[in-house]
Amino acid sequence: MKGSVGGRCSCGRECSPRCRRRPAEGSGAASGQAAAHEHGHRPQHHGLVHRWQRLVIAHQATRAHQPAQRSPGVFRLLNQVKEYQVTDGTDTFWLDRDAHRLGSDPGQDSVNRPASPADDFINYIQSLYDLAKAYGKGDPNQLVMEYIRSDNYNDWKWRGMFGKADAGFISYANDHNMSIWTEFKDPFTGQYLGPEHMMAAANGQYVKPNPKGDISLGDVAGWGGDLMTLYGEWRRDHDSYASGATYIGDKMGKIGVASTFGFTDLAEDADGYLIAQAVRGGKTIPAAVRAHYQGNGGLTRFKDYVNQRFGGTISEAAAQAKKILTDTPATTDGATLVAGRIGLIQKFGGVPTLMPHLLPTGQLDDWCNAFGNNLVQHAATETIRRTEYQANQQRFLRSK
């Protein structure tokens, strides 16, 4: 990342003020203690959490997958400011939406935060990959994914699902002045994406890929975990949202809406899946990331995601949603998936929450069909906006 004030920090490069190794403004202490927010598959404590920059609590979660770091025995819930780009005619500007714990200090509004170009993120992935090769042990592609997810997707539940991030490589990379990036600017939409959640989703798909037409534990690291937490939110809010389909329409894949399955969550799920599949197909992870953001991959992220993971149809996406919410895979991972599902849903819905398999059949089908329809709508929208996204890519990438 770039755009810091005051030159290089202890990570050894020009970086973002959000870099974990940069001292906090006004103090000499390092500002690296991140608290994550919980999502079902964004790691920690139900199993999945996220970073403090994206933290949201059950009442106002902007991301679906992440839990909070614990201070001695308790979760530490931090406030978060998330900005959204708004276009009014020819004017483009940013609005802040504060996501914070009820009753806490709302914090200070952020203004004009520096951008983190995708070019720099691509170079960062290449540097990590080069270090992973020099490290000489393990799969360098997997080491890159593990390193980036290691702060917030590496608790005992994540380790049980996808394995422990290689501690030796983490130390090796840190000793070579690397640090974990927390966001970069998507060159197509201009939204800020989170590498930690994206690479957690990628790592899940890379090591636990779904069989064709079926679900896997890897899905919980991405879309499946987000859908579980969104279901929990709906059940929490069902007194004012009798229709689950309406809830998905209002909350899933939206920009500027408090939800555990917002637009950036969905984009990170899609990108993580597609990058993992490209690596599984023989590309190195830097080549896959470069093709996605400097090439044309990101122009069709949702179309490719729907086609590759969900069979290209609303009905198949709905069928997969029903499976992830109700089925027990006939594998050794089946019990782990079910336990994670219960934990994620209850984290956001409360205890007890009516589980999906106990819904009336019509309500469950409506929910799942709405999920499929939402995905296909995103794919259609990016096709309509292709020219705009291409112009954005020219504008946001220095390399174009």
N, C-alpha and C positions, 0 to 999 in steps of 0.2 A: 504494500500500500504506500501511497505517497501523500503529500500534502500536509506534512506535519509542520508545526511551528517550532522553530528553535533548532533545526538541523537534525543530526543523527542522534538516535537514542542508543541504549545499550544493546539493542539487537543488531547493531552494526550497519544500519541502512536508513535512508530517509523513509519514514514510515508514518502511519496514521497515528493521531493522538490516542486512538483506541488500542494501540499495540500494548500487549500485556507487560512488556518490559520497560515501557516509558514511565518515568516518575510522574506521579499525579501533579497537576498544576498547583503551585503554592506549597508543595511539600517535597521532601526528599525521599519519601517512601515510594516504593514501586506500586504501580496501580494495577497489579496483575491479578487480584483476587476476583475472579469472575464467579457470579452465581448464575446458575442456569435455570431455565424454566422447564417445567415438565411437560412432556408430550407423551405419548405412549411409547414412542420409539425414539424420540430424541431423548436421549438417555437419562439416566440415573434415577433412581428411587422409584419408579414403578418399573423402571427399567430405562427410561429415556429422558434426557433433559437437554436444556439448551443454555446458551450463554446469556450473561446478564444483559447484553445489548438487546436481546430479543425476548427477555423475560416477560412472562405474563402469567397472571394467576388465573384461577379457575373462572373468576368473574370477568376478567378482561384479558384474555390470552390472545396475543396476536400470532402466536405460533403454536403448532400443535405438539411438537415433540420434545420437550425438554423439561427436566426437573430442576430444582434448585439445589445448589451446593448446601451442605449442612455445616453450620457452626455446631459446637458440641451438642449433639442430640436434637437439633431443631433445624428446620429449613430457614434459610435466609432469603427473604423475598425482597427484591430490589425494584425500584421504579425504573421505567423505561420510557424513552421518547422515541417514537417512530415517525418518520416523515413520509409524506405521500405527495407525489407530483400531481398537480392539477393543471389542466389546460382550459383557458377561457378565451375562445376566439384565437387570437394570435399570441396571447400572453401565456407563459408557462411559469408557474411558481410552486413553492413547497408549503404545505401545511403540516403542522405538528399535531400528532395525536398522542397524548400522554396515556400510557397504560401503567397504572400503579395500584398498589394495594389500597383498598378502601380504608380511609382514616389516616393514611400516611401522608407525608409531605409530598406534594406533586412534583417537586423538583423544579429546575430551571429550564425554560424553553431553549432548544438548540436552534441556531440560525446559521445557515450557510456552511454546513459541514463539508469538508473536502471530499471530492469524488475519489474513488479507488478504481481506476480503469481496469478493464478486463485484460489489457495487454500485460499489466504488471502481475495480475493473477496467473496468467499463462506462464510468464517467466518464473514466477514463484514455484509453480508445479514442476517446471523443468529443473530448477535448482534442487528441489527436494528429491526428485527422481535421480538426479546425478549423484546426490549424497547417498541415496538408498543403494545404488549400484556400487558405489565406493565402499559402503558398509560391508558388502560381501556376504551377507547372510539373508536368506528368505527371498520372497518375491518382491522386487522393488515396487511394482504397481500396488500391491497390497500394503506395503510399508508406508507409502504415501497416503493412502486412504486412512490407515490406522493412526498415523501421526496427526492428521488434521482433526480426526474425531476424538483424539485421546483425552482431551480435557473434560469433555462433557458427555461422551458416549463410551465410557470405559469402566463403569462400576461393575459390581459383581453380576448383576443381571445381564448387562451387555456382554460381559465376558462369557457368561453361560450360553448366550445365544450365538455370538459370532467370534468368540475368542478374545484373548487379551491383546491389547496393542503392545507391540514389541518395545519393552522398556529400554532395551539396549540401543535401539535405533533412535528412540526419542531423545535419550541422552546424547547420542552421537550428533544428531541434528542440532540440538540446542547448543552443543559445544562448538558447532560451526555457524553460530549466530543466526540460526533459524528460529522462527516463532510461528504460532498458529494464527492464521488470518481469520478474521471474524466476519468480513463482508467485502464485497466488491460490486461494482456497478455493472449490471447486465447491459451489454451493448445494444440489445434489441428493444427492450422495454424501458430502459432507464431506471428500473427498480433495483434496490440493493439486495443482493442475494447472500446467503450465509454458507460459506464453504463447509463449516462443521457439520451442519445437518445434511448438506448435499453429499459430502463424502461418507457420512454415516449411512445414508441411503445407498450410495454406491457400494460401500463395503458389504452391506447386507446382501445386496443382489449378487455381488461378486462371489461371495463364499456360500450363500444359500439361495441359489437361483430357483425361481419357480418352475416346476414342470409345465410343459405346454398345456394350457387349459385348466391349470390348477393353481392353488396358492402354496406359499411356503413361508417359512420364518423370515426370509429376506424381505417379504412384503411388509412386515411389521416395522422394519427400519425406514420405510417410506410411506407410500399412500395408505397402506393398511392401518398403520398406527395413527395416522392423521384422521382417518375415517372413524376409528374407534373413539378417539377423543372428541371428535365433532358429535358423534352419537351421544356421548356422555353429556355434552353441553346441551344438546337438544332435550334430553330427558330432564336435565336441570331446569330448562326454560319451557317445558312443554305446557305449563299452565297458560302461557301467553302465545305459544306456538303449537297448536293442536296438530298441524300438518307438518310432518317431517320433510316432505317434499318442498314446502315453502321455506322451511329452515335452511335446507341445503341451498335453495335458490338465493337466499339472502346472505348466507354466511360463507359458502364454499368458493374459494378461488377469487375472492373479492379484494380490491385494494381499499384500504382505509376503513375496514370493518373489523371490529374486535372478534377474533375467531381463532381457533386452533388449527384451522385449515384454510388460511388466507391465500392470497395470490402467490406470495413468495414461497410459502410452504409447498404449494402445488408445483411451481416452477422448479424448486429444488428437488422435489421427488422425481419429476420428469427428467431433469438433467442428470441427477445421480444415477437413475436407472439406465439412461441412454449411454452415459460414459462407461458404466460398468459393462454393459453389453458390448460396447466397442472394444474394451480391453479384453473381455472374454473371447472376442472374435479375432484377436491377434495384435491390436494396436497397443502401443505403450500408453500410459496414462497421460503424459504430456501431449502426445499426438492426438489422443481422443479429445482432450480439453481444447487444444488449438483448433481442431476441426469443428468443434461445436461452437466456439465463440468467434474465432477469426474467419472460419469458413461459413457454410450455410446451415449447419446443423441446428443452431438455435432458432433459425427462421421457421422451422417446422417442428419445434420441440413437442408441442402437444399432439400434432397429427401423428408424428412418429411414435410417441408414447402410447397413444390410443391404439395404433395399429399393431405395435410390437407386443405390448403387454395385455391389451384388452380386446384383441381380435378385430379392432376397427369398427365395432358396432356398439350401440347403446345396450342392446340385449346382453351381449357378452360381458360388458363392463358391469352391468347390473348383476349378472350371475356371479362374477368374481367378488363383487361387494358382498353379496349374500353369503358366499363361502367364507370370506375373511371374518364376517361377523357371527357366523353360526357353526361352521364346520370344525371338526377336529381332524387334521391331516393324519392319514394312516402311516405316519413315520415316527421316528424317535423324537422328533421335534414337536409332535402334536400337543402333548401335555404342556410344553413350555409356551406354545402359542396361545392355548386356551387360558392359562394363568395370566399371561401378559394382557390378553384381551379384557379379562375381568378387572385387572388392576388399572388399566388405562381408562376404561369406561367409568369405574367408580371414582377415580381420581378427579374427574371433572363432573360427574353426575351425582356423586355422593353415595353414601351407603345407607340403605340399599338402593340400587338402581335396577329398574326392570331391564333384564338382558334382552338382546335382540331376538333370540329364539323364542322368547315368551310374548313378543308382540303379536297382535292379530295378523294373520297372513297378509291381508291387504295393506296394512300399514308398513310392514317390512318391505313388501314388494314396491310400494310407492317410494320409500326411502332409497332403495337400491336403484330403481329406475331413474330417480332424480340425480343420483350420483353419476350414472352413465350419461344422462343427458347433459349434465354440467361439463363433463369431460369433452364430449363431442362438440359442445358449443364453444369451448376454448379453442379446439382445433379449427373450427370454422372461422372464429374471430381472427386468429393469426393469419389465416389465408386472406381474409378481407384486408387486413392491415399490413400485408407483406411489403408493399412499397414504403410505407411509413417506417417499418422495422429496418428495412435496408438502408434508408436514409439515416436512421438513428445509428446504425452500425458504422456508417461512414463518418458520422460526427463524433461518436464516443470512442472509437478505436484510433489511436495514433498511427497504427500500422496500416490502416486502409488508405 
